[in-house]
Amino acid sequence: MPDAPTPAIIPVGLHYQRKRIFRSDVLIEFHPPIELPNALDVTPAPDEDAETMRTRARALTDEIERILSDVIHATESWEVHFLMHRARALVRAERGYRAGAKQKRARLSEKILGFARIWTGYEARRDTHPDEVAALMERVEQYNADLRALGLSDREIDRSPRLASMWLPVILVLQAITVFLLFPPFLVVGYLVNLPAALVLEVLVRQLAQEKKDIATLKLLFGALIFPIAWLLFGFLGWWAHDHLIGYFPTLPTTPIWSGLVCGLMGPLGGAVAVRYLRVGRETARGLRVRMTRKLRRRTLSNLRSERSALCDAIVGLAAGLDLPGQVGIDGRIVPDPSKD
């Protein structure tokens, strides 16, 4: 229809409080409509060849994906996404501390708005100031590791109510026993069983993936097949070699079938341990070191307060001059900007 209006894309962003939890709170944002480029605003001719139609459809899909990535503030990895949320939280806590305000827990709408400010600054400075951005993210990660070692949140370092709790040292000792004594055997088995499967998966996906966006889907599909096969093979090996292994590992079950089941279960458990062990091990060691003496704990808290202040200034300074969404309230919270509504 020649007089029909140009189709428009209305981006809708879905931001979940905890997306892995059923019936999680969700914030729905409707953004201004975006008109299609002239090259995509085309009514196909009846005799248009199929390849041209597929090319245009692919271009339209890529354009929609680009728009939605901007709307939901898509980061290149979960690690970056997490660090940006940590930056948002520490900036909010520091602003509230400087304002002398007793902040309540941030609502989902404020979290998304605060995240959008951090994301806008990150996107703008990532290419122009790559070294500064990388160094700042590393400092945020280090700051977060120190907080976790103490079992505190950003706001609690100003009053540290749980630092003297008698249960935290007990929990930390139990964690150390688990991490440094119980996990290593699972770690070794995890690498032996899952590393070859991971290498096979990587080679297979690189051979079959035609576009970059296909890699994640192919890894999910083939990984759901390759890793269980690896675990089953390891279980079969445990069953087959039971009589030989029992002499070296007396704690193995006395019957081959149970040895096979134990070995089969060690595969996924060891894989899970291998994925998280380095980070958990570093955090546990840090927690033990921090809690060795009362003097060290006090010094660590003082350093955390100073580092939070410095990080807040660095993050805000890096985004200076940018048109950021929302505005900073008098108590340090991020509130909607009426002039942009």
C-alpha positions, 0 to 999 in steps of 0.5 A: 500500500503506497500510502501506508505509514512507515512501520515502526519498531517499539522497543520493549525492555524487560528487566528482571529482579532475579530472572532465574526465579519463578514469578520474579519482579520485572520492570517493563520499559516502553521506549520511543518507536524507531522508524525502519531505515529506507532500505528495510522499509520495502514491500517485496515484489511478487517476483522477488527472488528468495535470496534477496528476501532472506538478505533483507530479513536477516538485515531486519533481524540484525537491526532489531537485535541491535535496538533491543541490545541497547534497550536492555543494556546488553553487556558482552559477558555476565562478568561485565554485567555483574561488575557494572551492578557492583559499580552502581551499588557502591556509587549509591552507597557512597553518595548516601554516606556523603549526604548523611542519608539512611538509604533503604534498599533500592527498588528495581526501577532505581537499580535499572536506572542506576545501571543505565547510567553506568552502562552509558558511561561504560559504552562511551568510554570503553573505546576512548579510554580503554586502559582507564576503564579496564583498570577501574573494573579491576579495582571494582572486582578487587573491592567486591572480593574484599567485601565478600571476604568480610561478609559485608555489603556496601552500606555496612562498611560504614557501621559493620554490624555483622563483623563481630558475629561469632558465626561468621568465623565458624562458617569461614573455617567450614568453608576453608575445610570444604574448599581446600580439603574436600574440593581438590579431588573433585577438581582433578576429576572435573578437569580429567573428564570435562576438559577433553569434552570442552575441547571437542565442543569448541572445535565442533562449534567453530566448524559448524557455526556460520555466524557469531550469534550461532555460537551460544546456541550450538554450544548449548545444544551440543554441550547438552549431548557431549558432556553427558556422554563424557560422564557416562563414559567415565562411569563405564570406565569406573565400572570396567576398571573396578577390580584394578582401582579397588587396590589403589582406592580402598574407599571405592564401593565394593561392587563394580556397579556402585563404582560406576555410579560414583565415577559417573556422578564425579563428572558433573560435580567435578565440572561444577567445582572446576568452573568456580574453584579458582574464584572461590579459593581466592575468596576463601583465602582472602577471608581467612587472611582478613580475619586473622587479627582484629587489627587487620580487620580494622585496617581492611574496613578503613581501606574499604571506605577509602577505596569506595570513595575513590572508586565513586569519584573515578566512576563519576569522573569518567562519565563526566560530560555525558548525557546520563539517564535519570538524575541524582537525588539529594540522598544519593538515589537515582531518580527519573529526570522529569525533563526527559519524560 
